[in-house]
Amino acid sequence: MLPIEAKSKLDDLTQEAADSDALLRSIPGRIDNIGRQIIQLAQRRSTFDERDKRYEELRQEIDAAQRKQEHLREVAGRRKARAVNDLDTLKAINVWMARLPQGTKLVSVETPLPNVTDLQAAITSTRDEIGTLKQRIREMKGTHLPKDELRDKAAYYVKRLGAAAKPVLEGTARDKKFGLSFDTRDPLSIVAAVAPDTLLESLERMIDEQVPDDGLPADERKAQVAELERLLLECERSEEALVIEARSRGMDVLRRPRADARAILGVAVSDKTAAKPKPVAVEETPLEMAG
């Protein structure tokens, strides 16, 4: 259940998408009307001598109409991008909400507008910071584990491979051909089943040779990733506050691709109900937005 503030925000997004679409649909007709006016003005101008004052006045009217027509074409281009952007934003939010486990409690989070003088520059700077934080998260998730932890993983890996081979001793009866069969054709699984110590020693040797000594323990890495993700969400909340302010001033600012739905709606998942989202058969549409 969305908090009242988030429900209002979702209603606003829906209305913005409808308004952008309505304006976009009206512009071609307005451009055509101006085109007809230009033709009429040109026909009237042709009845005057170039040295006539009225000829010059009509020429100026035609130039003004053409500038207005070009302006509307530019507006149409921006509004088309914004209409698509708004619709994709709504689709992504609906996908996110559909994946929340049943009974998830959402709470409102108020984010004050950052104190800035140049909105566009602030949005660009904030998006640069978001990109930096995402890169740091990727790097942190990709750090090596300590060698001791990797050795433990190697031991488990060998044990799992050997168990998957399911070796069966055959030919134990006097008149049968003695042998060994496996429930796999994977040679590595077979090695793990018949010579686990040899395989484990090889893996441990590769760990010593190929893995740097500055590995980060899993718990520490998890904590650092969680802190970076917290900073990222705060940054995305500030970005959304800036986008809202920019749009209120008439700027056609588009939302960033894959913007966090929590930041857009101004919500957080309550700790009492936080859980992994349930999978749903919904096609996720990346938000094609500026930034």
N, C-alpha and C positions, 0 to 999 in steps of 0.2 A: 504494500500500500504506500503510495507516494505521500510525503508530507504536503500540507496545503501549499507551501511556498513552491515546492517542486512541481506540483500539479499546475499551479498558475504559470510557471515557467514553460511547461510543456504546452499549455494552451497558447501562450504567447508565440512559441516557436511554430505551432501549427498555423496560427493566424498570419505570422510573417511569411510563411511559405505560400499561403493562399494569396496574400496581398502581392507578393512578388510575381506570382504566376498571373494574377489578374492584370497587373500593370504590363507585364510582358506581352500578354495577348492584345492589349489595347494599342501598343506602340505601332505595329505595322499599319493599322488603319490611319493613325495620325500622320505617319510618314507619307502614305498615299495621298491624303488630303492636301498636305503641303506641296506634294509633287504636282497636283492638279492646279493649285494656286500659282505655282511657278510658271506653269504652261500658260495660264490665263494672263499673268503679268507680262510674260514675254510677248504674247500676242498683242496686248495693248501697247507695249513699248514699240512694237514694229510699225505702229501707225504714226509715230512721231519721228521727226528729224533728230539726228544725233546731237545737233546743236541746241535742240529745244530743252528747256529746263525740266519739263515733265519727263523727257526721256531719261535724264540723269536720276530723277527721283525714282522712277520705276526700276532702273538698274540697281539702285541701292536697296529697294524693297526685295528684288530678286535675290541679291547677295545675302540679305538678312534671312530670307526664307531658306536658302540653301544651307546657311550656317545652322539654323534651327533644325533642319532635316538631318544634317550630319551629327549634331548633338544628340538627337533622338536615336540615331543608329548606335552611337557610343553608349548611350543609356541602355539600349536594348541588349547590347553585348554584356554589359556589367550585370544587368538584371537577370539575364539568362543564366550566367554563372552563379549568381546568388540564389536563384530559384532552385537550381540543381543542387547547390550546396545545402540549402535549407531542407530539401526533401531527403537528401542523403543523411543529414544530421538526424532527422526524425527516424529514419530507418535504423540507423546504428543504435540510437537510444532504445528503440523498441526491441532490437536484438538483445541488447544488454539486459533489459528488464525481463525478457523472456527466459534468460539463462539464470536468473536469480533463483535459488532454491525456494520452494514454497515456505511461506512464513517468515521470510527475510524482513527484518525491520530496517527501514531507512530513516535517517534523521537529517534535519536541515543543517547546513553549514553556511554561515554568512561570511562572505569574503569582501572586505572593504576595497574600494577602488584605490589602486596605488596612486600616490601623489606624483603626477607627471605633468609636464608642460606640453610635450609633443606626443600625442596618442599613437600616431603611426610609428614613430621611432621607438616608443615604449613596447608596442606589440612586436616589432621586429626583434628588439633586444630580448624580450621575454621568450620568443620562439627560439632564438639562438641558445638561450640558457636551457630550454627544454631539450634541444638537440644535444647539448653537451651532457646533460644528466642522463639521457638515454644511452649515449655512447659509454659513459662511465659504468652504467648498469650492465651493459653488454660485456665490457671488459672485466668487471668484477665477477660476473657469472662464468666467464671463461678462464679465470685464474686456476692454476694447478693446485691440486690437493697436496698436503704433505706426503712424503714418501711412505711413512708408516701407514697412513690411511689408504694409500694406493696398494700397498702390500696386502692389507686386509681385503680390499676389493678384489685383488688378483686371486687370493685364496678362495673367496666365495665364487668367483668366476669359474675357476677350475673345478670346484665341487659341483657347481650347477651343470657345467658341460659334461662331466663324467656321469652324473645322474641321468642326464637326457639320453645318453648312449644306451642305457639299460643292457649291459653285457649279460649274456646268458651262456653258461658252459654247456656244451653239447657233447654227445658221444661218451657219456660216463658208463654206459653199459658195456659189457665185454665185447659184444659183437657190433658195436657202433663206432663210427669214425669220430675220433676226438677232435674238438674244435671250439671256437668261440664265435658267437654271433652278436650283432649289435642292432638296435632299433634305430639306426641312423646311418647315413652315408657321409656324414661330415667327418673328415679325417681328424680334425682337432678334437672333436668330442670323443672319438675313439682313443686318441692319445691320452686325453684327460681321464678316461676310464681305466686304462691299463698302466699308465705311467704318470700319475698325477704329480708326484714329487719332481719329476724331471721337467714337466711343463711349468710348474710353479717356479722352479729355480730359473728357468729361462725368462719368465715374465719379470721376476724380481731383478734379474740382471739388466733387463731392458729399462726397468724403472730407474735403477741407479745410473744408467748411462744416458738416458734421454730426458729425464724429468729434472727441472731446476730445483735447487735446494730451498728456494724461497716460497714454498707452497703455503697456501692459506687454509687453516682448518675449516671444515664444512660449517660448523656453528658460527664461527667468526665471519665467514663469507656471507652466510644467510643474514646475519645481523646487519652487516654493511649494506647489502642489497636492500634490505627492508628500510634502512634509513634513507638511502638514495631514492627509493620509490616514494617515501613520504615527502621528501623535498620536491620530487617531480610533480606529485599531485598538488602540492601547494602552489607550485609555479603555474600549473595548468589552470588552477582556480583563479589566479591573478590574471592570466591571459584571458579567460572568459569574461572577467569583470571589465577588462579593457575593451574587448570586442563589443560588449553590450553598450558601453559608453560611446564608442566610436559610431555604432549604428544609430544611437539616439541623436547623434549630431549630423546624421545624413551621410556618413561615410559607408561605402559599399565594401565592408571588410568581411572576408569569408573566413569560416572556421577552418582550422588546420585538419589535414587528414588524420584520421584515427584519434581525434580528440577524446579524452576520457569522458565518458557519459556522466560520471560522478561530478566532474568539474562543471560540465554544462548545466546539469540540473541543480547543482548546489546541494548535493547530498553526500552522506557517508553511510556505509553499512554498519549497523550497530554491532558491537563486539559480541553481544549475546546471541546473535543469529549469523555471524560471519561464517561462511562455509564456501566450499568450492562450488562454482556454478554447475547446474545440471546441463548436460548437452542437449541441444535442440536442433531439429532439422530446419534451420533458418539460414538462408544464404546471406553472409555478411557482405555488405557493400561498402568498400572503403570510401571515406569522405574525400572527394576531390576538392580540396579547399586550398586557399592561399597560405603561404608560409613555408 
